[in-house]
């Protein structure tokens, strides 16, 4: 169930009987010359809505702009500073607790959001008001990702390309896949920005001239469908597991 589609009186039964919400979180940032800036939030919303459709759990509107300052050199990238992002997500989650939600899955599709979502979840748990956990689609199916792509790339690579080819193929510039591959780098290691154990890069532009890594020509919509179905299954299982827990068991352990 998507919250934005429902009139408020029709949400009463849900909040009386359920305590879980799915919050899709993404970004609006460069994904190379071939993918839209909406890539991450399109993927996050697709997974959250799919899991909500399969389970009946509540899906909220999407957080479209995240922690993306490290992509700022590329036209159109939007971002908020990490403290603002954390405070916004925490405030939004506390809002849901007013309606009886006490557990949340942040359905995330942007790596830059990960530590901040985990920090928010930790704050809420310590205050014993809600249990929020971050879920990243590709991290739920790492073996499949590795099996499908030789150079999967951490950003704008074939896994994200295949996902958008599947979700909305018209947004992919198929004629630019080779340029994306040839103008980027295969991996962070290939960028040679790790020196003597230190990650010397701070921005995407430090690693790659066109903003992407991996081999985009290895992507197909069929592979995207495989990824989507497998990861959606994992999200459904996670939601069902979380909903079944006693809230007290999700709270911090007592001091030893």
N, C-alpha and C positions, 0 to 999 in steps of 0.2 A: 504494500500500500504506500503510495506516494503522498506525503502530507499535504503538499501544495495543491493536490487535486480534490481534496476532501473539505466539505463544509464542517465548521466546528462542532455542531451537535452530533455529527456522525462519527466523531472521534472519541466520544465518551466511552463507548464499549471497549475500544482498544485500550485506553488508559486505565480502565477498571480491571482489565484482565491480563495485560502484558506490561513488561517493564524494560523492553529492549528497543533501541533505535539504531539504525544504520545512518552514518553521516558521511557522504562522499566528500573527499578532499583531494584537490588537485592543484593545478597551477595554470597560469597563462604566460607562456614563455616560448622562446625559440626551440624548435625541434629540427633544425637543419633546413635546407632548401626545399625539402620534399614533403614535410608534414606541417599541419596547422599548429598555431600557437595554443590552440585549445586541447591538444593531444591528451595531456594528463587529466584534465577535468572531464573530458569526454569518456575516457576509460574508467575513471573512478565512478562516475554516475551510472555508466552501463552496468558495472558489477553490482553496485548497490541496488539499483532497480531490479536487476535479475534476481538477486537473492531475496529481495522483498516480495517479488511476484511469486517465487517458489515457496516461500515460508509464511507469508502473511505478515511479517514484521514490518515495522514502520521505516520508511526511507525519507529523510529530510531533504530539503533543497541543498544543492551542492555549494561547497566553498571553492570558488573558482580561482582565487589568487592566493598563492602561498609564499613560502620563503624561497625566492628565486633571484636574489640579488647577484648571485654568481653567474647569471646569464645576462647581466645588464648591458653588455657591450653590443648585443644584437637587437636590431630594430624591433620595437613593439613589446619586448618583455616587460611584464608588470610584476611587481613584488611589494610585499610589506616587510618591515623590519621584524626580526624574530620576536621581540617582546610584544609587539602589537598583535602578531599572529597568535602567539600563545594566549594572550589575554582575551582575544576575540573568541577563540575556540573554547576556552574555559567558560567564558560568559555564556556562550551559546549552549554549552552542555548543562550548565547550572540552570539555564532557562528550562531545559527539558525536564529537569528534576522537579520543577514546580508542577508538572503534569503527571508525575509518578514514575518517570523513567529513572532507573538507577544503574543501568548498564548500557554502554555504548560501544559500537565498533566504528572506528574511524577508517572508512574504506578509502585507502590512500593510494595514489598513483604517482607520487612525486617524491623522489629520494630526499630532497632538501627539507621536506616536512617531517621526516621520521623522528629525529631526536626531540623536536619540539612537541609533537603529538605525544610522545612517551613522557615528556616532562609534565604536560597537562594531565595525562592519565594518572601520573604519580601524585600530583597535587590533590586531585579529586579523591583519590583513594585514601591518602593520608587524612583528609578532612572527613572521610567516611560518608560522603554524599553520593558518590557514583563510582563505578568501575569502568574506566574507558581504556580500550586497547586499540593499538594501531595494527592494521592489516595491509600488507603490500602484495599486490596480486602476483608478481613474478617470483617473490620469495616464498610463495605457497607451493610453487611447482618448479623448483630449481632443476630437477633432473630432466623434465620435459623441455625446458628452455635450452638446456645444454645439448639435448639430443637433436633438437630441431635446427639449431644454428651453430655453425663453426665459430663465427665471430659475432656474438650476440650484442656486444656493446652495452655499456651502462646508460647511454642517453641517445635517443634518436636512432637507435640501431634497428636491426631487423625485427626484434620482438615487438617494439612499439609500432613499427611500420606495419607489420602483419596484423596487429590488433586494429589499427585504424583502417587498413584495407578491408577487414572483416566488418567493422562497425559502420563505416561510412566511406566507401571507396572513392567517392567523388572528391574528398578532401585531400587525397594523396596525389602528388605530382609524379606519376609513374615515369615520366620522361626525364626526371631528375635523379633517379635512384643511383645511376652510375656516378653522376657528379657528386652526390652525397657521399658515396663510398670513397671516391678518389680524392675528394677535397677534405675528408676527415682523416681520422686515424683508426686503426683496428681496435686499439685498446689503450687504457691509461699507460700500461707498460711501454707500448710502442711510442707514446708521446715523450718518453724519457724525462718525465718531470718528477720522478721519485729519485732522490739523490741520497745515497748512503743511508737509506731507511727513513728519510724525511720526505713527506709530501710537500713539495715546494710550490705547488699550484694552489691558487685560491679561486680562480674563475674558470669557466668553461673555455674561454678564449685563450687561456694559458696552455691548454692541451690541444685544441683543434681550431683551425681557421674557419671552418664552416659550422661549428657548433655540435657536430655529431661524431659518434664512434661506432665501429662495427661495419658489417657488410650488409647494406640495405637491399642489395639485389637478391639476397637470399630469402626475402620475405614474400609470402603469398597470403591471400585471404583464407585459403584452406588451413594454413598453419595458424593463422589468427583465430580461426574457429576452434581449432584444437586447444589452443591456449585458453581461450575464453571459457569453453565448457569445463576444462579441467580446473581452472582457478575458481570459477563460479561454484563448482561442487565443494571446493575447500571452504569457501566463504559460507555456504549454506551449512556445512558441518560445524563451522566455528560458531555461527549464530545459534544453532540448535543446542550446542554444548553450553554456551554462555547463558542462554535462557533457562537452562535446566539447573543451574547452580543456585544454591542458597546464597543470598547476598552476604550473609555473615561470613561465609567461607571465602569470599573474595576480598575481605578487608585485611589490613596488615596484621601480621602476627603480633602477639603481646611481647613486651620487652622480656628478654631472657633473664 
